[in-house]
Structure formats: C-alpha cells, structure tokens
Amino acid sequence: QVQLVESGGGLVQPGGSLRLSCAASGRIFSISGMTWYRQAPGKQRELVAAITGGGSTNYADSVKGRFAISRADAKNTVYLQMNSLNPEDTAVYYCKFEVKVAAMKRWTDYWGQGTQVTVSS
C-alpha cells in the first residue's frame, strides 16, 4: 500500500541542528496533512509540528521558534528542521501522513518507522 521512510536522526550536542526527512511511496493518490510526533521513553507521544496541504503550519509550544516543518509535494516528502536542540528534544520522532490510496475513497493515516534523535554532550 503505502510506506513512509524516515531519515536524518542521530546524536548531536546541545545547541546543534538536525534535519529529519520522511518520504512516502506506494499506491498514493493524494496526501493531505503531514505531521511529526515524538515519544521519549516512559512518556506519551506528543505532536511536534504539522503542515496542511495548503502549507499552513502548527507547532508545539516547546519547539516554536526552533523547529520548522516544510513539504515537497512533488517528492511526497516532509521535512523537520530542528535548531537549538536541547536534551529535552531527545526522543524517537515519527512522521504521519494522511493519504488517499489509489482506487480507495477513504483517507488513511500512515506512520513512519521512527528515527532516534539524541541530544547529549
């Protein structure tokens, strides 16, 4: 059906930057919303940033001014630019796309496999 592949995670020092990517492939007819979530061990998953098909963005208060979400529709890809990282940003980051699969009438959520971001000295 549809697969989402994430990349760009890794280990960075406090104050550093990373750019995450999430690309979808498969039987895609259309993609609407694209969203980034994160989950740290022992904590609940939280929404980090979202972007609509029209380009409107929304951010969690904790990342506002530091993170930027963008999309490249021709590549079925969403990005998350993360600047001024701190240890509280350490988590597994997941992307989620709202996808209309080819030959289907419904919108379905698809998730990436997750990519680890670790901010530490």
MDAnalysis code that builds the backbone (N, CA, C; Angstrom):
import MDAnalysis as mda
import numpy as np

u = mda.Universe.empty(363, n_residues=121, atom_resindex=np.repeat(np.arange(121), 3), trajectory=True)
u.add_TopologyAttr("name", ["N", "CA", "C"] * 121)
u.add_TopologyAttr("resid", np.arange(1, 122))
u.add_TopologyAttr("resname", ["GLN", "VAL", "GLN", "LEU", "VAL", "GLU", "SER", "GLY", "GLY", "GLY", "LEU", "VAL", "GLN", "PRO", "GLY", "GLY", "SER", "LEU", "ARG", "LEU", "SER", "CYS", "ALA", "ALA", "SER", "GLY", "ARG", "ILE", "PHE", "SER", "ILE", "SER", "GLY", "MET", "THR", "TRP", "TYR", "ARG", "GLN", "ALA", "PRO", "GLY", "LYS", "GLN", "ARG", "GLU", "LEU", "VAL", "ALA", "ALA", "ILE", "THR", "GLY", "GLY", "GLY", "SER", "THR", "ASN", "TYR", "ALA", "ASP", "SER", "VAL", "LYS", "GLY", "ARG", "PHE", "ALA", "ILE", "SER", "ARG", "ALA", "ASP", "ALA", "LYS", "ASN", "THR", "VAL", "TYR", "LEU", "GLN", "MET", "ASN", "SER", "LEU", "ASN", "PRO", "GLU", "ASP", "THR", "ALA", "VAL", "TYR", "TYR", "CYS", "LYS", "PHE", "GLU", "VAL", "LYS", "VAL", "ALA", "ALA", "MET", "LYS", "ARG", "TRP", "THR", "ASP", "TYR", "TRP", "GLY", "GLN", "GLY", "THR", "GLN", "VAL", "THR", "VAL", "SER", "SER"])
u.atoms.positions = np.array([
    [0.844, -1.196, 0.000],
    [0.000, 0.000, 0.000],
    [0.877, 1.242, 0.000],
    [1.162, 1.769, 1.204],
    [1.959, 2.969, 1.356],
    [3.013, 2.732, 2.419],
    [4.228, 3.183, 2.148],
    [5.322, 3.085, 3.091],
    [5.930, 4.462, 3.310],
    [6.222, 4.781, 4.568],
    [6.878, 6.019, 4.926],
    [8.249, 5.683, 5.496],
    [9.289, 6.266, 4.935],
    [10.651, 6.009, 5.357],
    [11.256, 7.294, 5.891],
    [11.745, 7.248, 7.128],
    [12.327, 8.404, 7.781],
    [13.849, 8.320, 7.758],
    [14.478, 9.472, 7.793],
    [15.927, 9.547, 7.862],
    [16.332, 10.866, 8.498],
    [17.595, 10.951, 8.900],
    [18.143, 12.193, 9.401],
    [18.401, 12.249, 10.890],
    [17.962, 11.249, 11.634],
    [18.195, 11.243, 13.062],
    [19.652, 10.961, 13.394],
    [19.984, 11.139, 14.670],
    [21.341, 10.892, 15.109],
    [21.629, 11.530, 16.441],
    [22.913, 11.575, 16.783],
    [23.397, 12.151, 18.029],
    [23.994, 13.518, 17.754],
    [23.518, 14.513, 18.487],
    [24.027, 15.871, 18.355],
    [24.245, 16.470, 19.733],
    [25.110, 17.468, 19.797],
    [25.350, 18.181, 21.039],
    [24.283, 19.239, 21.269],
    [24.052, 19.614, 22.518],
    [23.112, 20.705, 22.777],
    [23.475, 21.944, 21.973],
    [22.453, 22.571, 21.416],
    [22.653, 23.720, 20.555],
    [22.815, 23.381, 19.093],
    [22.947, 22.106, 18.780],
    [23.139, 21.676, 17.414],
    [21.847, 21.599, 16.629],
    [21.972, 21.153, 15.377],
    [20.841, 21.089, 14.462],
    [20.787, 19.749, 13.753],
    [19.590, 19.350, 13.388],
    [19.336, 18.186, 12.561],
    [18.178, 18.487, 11.632],
    [18.158, 17.822, 10.494],
    [17.011, 17.883, 9.602],
    [16.500, 16.477, 9.346],
    [15.265, 16.231, 9.731],
    [14.618, 14.956, 9.500],
    [13.848, 14.983, 8.188],
    [13.812, 13.843, 7.518],
    [13.056, 13.693, 6.290],
    [12.139, 12.488, 6.406],
    [11.012, 12.554, 5.736],
    [10.077, 11.447, 5.684],
    [9.480, 11.415, 4.287],
    [9.706, 10.320, 3.582],
    [9.258, 10.184, 2.207],
    [8.309, 9.006, 2.070],
    [7.218, 9.217, 1.370],
    [6.215, 8.185, 1.160],
    [6.319, 7.604, -0.242],
    [6.017, 6.327, -0.352],
    [5.973, 5.661, -1.637],
    [4.850, 4.636, -1.619],
    [4.452, 4.197, -2.797],
    [3.401, 3.204, -2.899],
    [2.226, 3.688, -3.719],
    [1.076, 3.128, -3.421],
    [-0.136, 3.415, -4.184],
    [-0.801, 4.680, -3.653],
    [-0.174, 5.804, -3.909],
    [-0.622, 7.093, -3.388],
    [-1.397, 7.841, -4.453],
    [-2.603, 8.248, -4.091],
    [-3.379, 9.123, -4.948],
    [-3.204, 10.578, -4.530],
    [-3.251, 10.810, -3.231],
    [-3.132, 12.168, -2.728],
    [-2.685, 12.129, -1.270],
    [-1.945, 13.154, -0.854],
    [-1.526, 13.322, 0.528],
    [-2.029, 14.668, 1.024],
    [-2.699, 14.645, 2.154],
    [-3.204, 15.872, 2.746],
    [-2.255, 16.328, 3.859],
    [-2.630, 16.132, 5.103],
    [-1.805, 16.576, 6.208],
    [-0.552, 15.743, 6.397],
    [0.526, 16.412, 6.818],
    [1.777, 15.767, 7.180],
    [2.140, 16.238, 8.581],
    [2.484, 15.300, 9.448],
    [2.668, 15.614, 10.856],
    [3.902, 14.908, 11.406],
    [4.598, 15.576, 12.320],
    [5.689, 14.985, 13.080],
    [5.264, 14.832, 14.534],
    [5.513, 13.648, 15.093],
    [5.329, 13.356, 16.500],
    [6.658, 12.912, 17.094],
    [6.723, 12.901, 18.413],
    [7.884, 12.345, 19.077],
    [7.463, 11.665, 20.375],
    [8.271, 10.697, 20.789],
    [7.996, 9.964, 22.011],
    [9.310, 9.608, 22.692],
    [9.436, 10.033, 23.931],
    [10.586, 9.691, 24.751],
    [10.244, 8.488, 25.626],
    [11.242, 7.711, 26.054],
    [10.971, 6.547, 26.902],
    [10.186, 6.921, 28.151],
    [9.124, 6.174, 28.411],
    [8.308, 6.410, 29.581],
    [7.355, 7.583, 29.476],
    [7.312, 8.237, 28.330],
    [6.447, 9.386, 28.144],
    [5.464, 9.141, 27.008],
    [4.403, 9.913, 27.008],
    [3.403, 9.800, 25.968],
    [3.876, 10.467, 24.680],
    [3.357, 9.981, 23.573],
    [3.645, 10.596, 22.290],
    [3.032, 11.983, 22.226],
    [3.752, 12.923, 21.653],
    [3.259, 14.279, 21.537],
    [3.429, 14.795, 20.118],
    [2.517, 15.644, 19.726],
    [2.600, 16.289, 18.423],
    [3.670, 17.367, 18.467],
    [4.526, 17.377, 17.460],
    [5.610, 18.347, 17.373],
    [5.279, 19.450, 16.379],
    [4.907, 19.071, 15.173],
    [4.629, 20.036, 14.121],
    [3.733, 19.394, 13.085],
    [2.918, 20.208, 12.440],
    [2.014, 19.729, 11.406],
    [1.934, 20.745, 10.289],
    [1.678, 20.251, 9.090],
    [1.517, 21.116, 7.935],
    [0.378, 20.582, 7.090],
    [-0.485, 21.472, 6.643],
    [-1.620, 21.085, 5.824],
    [-1.225, 21.058, 4.360],
    [-2.140, 20.545, 3.535],
    [-1.896, 20.535, 2.106],
    [-1.725, 21.917, 1.520],
    [-2.333, 22.907, 2.146],
    [-2.204, 24.280, 1.703],
    [-0.996, 25.009, 2.248],
    [-0.212, 24.347, 3.113],
    [1.007, 24.945, 3.618],
    [0.890, 25.608, 4.976],
    [-0.272, 25.577, 5.594],
    [-0.412, 26.126, 6.941],
    [0.288, 25.233, 7.948],
    [0.969, 25.833, 8.919],
    [1.761, 25.085, 9.890],
    [1.270, 25.318, 11.302],
    [1.576, 24.347, 12.167],
    [1.252, 24.430, 13.578],
    [2.364, 23.733, 14.354],
    [2.773, 24.319, 15.484],
    [3.881, 23.800, 16.263],
    [3.512, 23.683, 17.727],
    [4.103, 22.698, 18.383],
    [4.031, 22.635, 19.830],
    [4.761, 23.833, 20.422],
    [4.263, 24.329, 21.542],
    [4.890, 25.488, 22.171],
    [6.358, 25.240, 22.502],
    [6.698, 24.009, 22.836],
    [8.048, 23.688, 23.249],
    [9.074, 23.790, 22.123],
    [8.625, 23.758, 20.873],
    [9.552, 23.806, 19.747],
    [9.370, 25.047, 18.894],
    [8.386, 25.838, 19.184],
    [8.094, 27.022, 18.388],
    [9.290, 27.971, 18.373],
    [9.662, 28.394, 17.191],
    [10.810, 29.261, 17.029],
    [12.110, 28.527, 16.822],
    [12.134, 27.220, 17.092],
    [13.340, 26.419, 16.909],
    [13.210, 25.417, 15.773],
    [12.017, 24.880, 15.582],
    [11.771, 23.871, 14.551],
    [10.983, 24.488, 13.411],
    [11.147, 23.920, 12.220],
    [10.396, 24.353, 11.052],
    [10.006, 23.144, 10.217],
    [8.731, 23.029, 9.911],
    [8.237, 21.950, 9.080],
    [7.994, 22.476, 7.673],
    [8.298, 21.668, 6.680],
    [8.068, 22.030, 5.292],
    [7.749, 20.773, 4.502],
    [7.212, 20.957, 3.315],
    [6.850, 19.802, 2.496],
    [7.264, 20.021, 1.050],
    [7.585, 18.916, 0.391],
    [7.895, 18.904, -1.027],
    [6.940, 17.909, -1.668],
    [5.824, 18.404, -2.148],
    [4.763, 17.521, -2.625],
    [5.183, 16.693, -3.829],
    [6.025, 17.252, -4.690],
    [6.479, 16.507, -5.853],
    [7.283, 15.277, -5.464],
    [7.848, 15.285, -4.262],
    [8.629, 14.160, -3.759],
    [7.900, 13.368, -2.687],
    [6.653, 13.730, -2.393],
    [5.896, 13.093, -1.309],
    [6.706, 13.075, -0.016],
    [7.287, 14.205, 0.313],
    [8.240, 14.279, 1.412],
    [7.918, 15.443, 2.339],
    [8.120, 15.214, 3.634],
    [8.027, 16.256, 4.637],
    [9.367, 16.341, 5.356],
    [9.736, 17.554, 5.755],
    [10.984, 17.788, 6.461],
    [10.701, 18.419, 7.813],
    [11.614, 18.205, 8.743],
    [11.581, 18.889, 10.019],
    [12.985, 19.403, 10.312],
    [13.166, 20.699, 10.173],
    [14.434, 21.337, 10.513],
    [14.423, 21.655, 11.994],
    [15.393, 21.137, 12.727],
    [15.461, 21.290, 14.169],
    [16.740, 22.036, 14.523],
    [16.588, 23.205, 15.112],
    [17.709, 24.031, 15.526],
    [17.689, 24.222, 17.036],
    [18.819, 24.657, 17.572],
    [18.946, 24.924, 19.006],
    [18.439, 23.765, 19.838],
    [18.870, 22.573, 19.486],
    [18.397, 21.375, 20.167],
    [18.887, 21.323, 21.611],
    [18.052, 20.797, 22.474],
    [18.396, 20.611, 23.872],
    [18.064, 19.182, 24.281],
    [18.562, 18.721, 25.434],
    [18.325, 17.330, 25.836],
    [16.852, 16.947, 25.925],
    [15.977, 17.905, 26.176],
    [14.551, 17.617, 26.239],
    [13.973, 17.243, 24.884],
    [14.708, 17.484, 23.816],
    [14.264, 17.085, 22.485],
    [14.590, 15.635, 22.169],
    [15.314, 14.962, 23.038],
    [15.674, 13.565, 22.816],
    [14.427, 12.698, 22.796],
    [14.237, 11.964, 21.709],
    [13.054, 11.135, 21.535],
    [13.164, 10.390, 20.216],
    [12.242, 9.461, 20.015],
    [12.040, 8.876, 18.704],
    [11.014, 9.731, 17.981],
    [11.353, 10.169, 16.795],
    [10.489, 11.039, 16.011],
    [9.799, 10.234, 14.920],
    [8.496, 10.406, 14.812],
    [7.679, 9.689, 13.854],
    [6.964, 10.672, 12.932],
    [6.888, 10.333, 11.662],
    [6.073, 11.110, 10.739],
    [4.776, 10.373, 10.480],
    [3.754, 11.133, 10.185],
    [2.448, 10.580, 9.853],
    [1.853, 11.369, 8.700],
    [1.418, 10.653, 7.674],
    [0.769, 11.263, 6.522],
    [-0.683, 10.836, 6.473],
    [-1.540, 11.752, 6.102],
    [-2.919, 11.437, 5.776],
    [-2.971, 11.198, 4.273],
    [-3.271, 9.960, 3.871],
    [-3.106, 9.521, 2.488],
    [-4.417, 8.979, 1.942],
    [-4.721, 9.350, 0.714],
    [-5.779, 8.695, -0.036],
    [-5.099, 7.716, -0.979],
    [-5.319, 6.432, -0.741],
    [-4.686, 5.386, -1.528],
    [-5.382, 5.284, -2.879],
    [-4.610, 4.973, -3.904],
    [-5.164, 4.803, -5.238],
    [-6.293, 3.781, -5.224],
    [-7.381, 4.126, -5.899],
    [-8.566, 3.279, -6.031],
    [-9.400, 3.200, -4.749],
    [-9.028, 3.962, -3.737],
    [-9.781, 3.997, -2.489],
    [-10.388, 5.380, -2.290],
    [-11.518, 5.431, -1.607],
    [-12.206, 6.685, -1.358],
    [-11.890, 7.281, 0.004],
    [-11.325, 6.510, 0.892],
    [-11.097, 6.948, 2.257],
    [-9.709, 7.548, 2.438],
    [-9.587, 8.403, 3.433],
    [-8.300, 8.909, 3.881],
    [-7.806, 8.026, 5.024],
    [-6.526, 7.654, 4.972],
    [-5.933, 6.748, 5.933],
    [-4.621, 7.311, 6.451],
    [-4.377, 7.159, 7.753],
    [-3.117, 7.583, 8.349],
    [-2.055, 6.506, 8.177],
    [-0.868, 6.921, 7.735],
    [0.283, 6.039, 7.637],
    [1.424, 6.633, 8.433],
    [2.170, 5.761, 9.113],
    [3.238, 6.166, 10.014],
    [4.593, 5.695, 9.521],
    [5.603, 6.511, 9.762],
    [6.971, 6.102, 9.520],
    [7.474, 5.187, 10.618],
    [8.658, 4.630, 10.410],
    [9.206, 3.653, 11.350],
    [9.825, 4.297, 12.580],
    [10.030, 5.583, 12.544],
    [10.655, 6.295, 13.640],
    [12.147, 6.451, 13.439],
    [12.667, 7.584, 13.870],
    [14.099, 7.827, 13.826],
    [14.530, 8.452, 15.152],
    [15.627, 7.946, 15.709],
    [16.092, 8.372, 17.023],
    [16.853, 9.678, 16.927],
    [16.480, 10.618, 17.772],
    [17.212, 11.867, 17.939],
    [17.702, 11.922, 19.378],
    [19.004, 12.025, 19.552],
    [19.603, 12.093, 20.877],
    [20.426, 13.363, 20.978],
    [20.127, 14.174, 21.968],
    [20.833, 15.430, 22.201],
    [21.587, 15.285, 23.516],
    [22.900, 15.214, 23.429],
    [23.715, 14.954, 24.611],
    [25.141, 15.407, 24.363],
    [25.818, 15.759, 25.458],
    [27.231, 16.089, 25.386],
    [28.101, 14.845, 25.429],
])
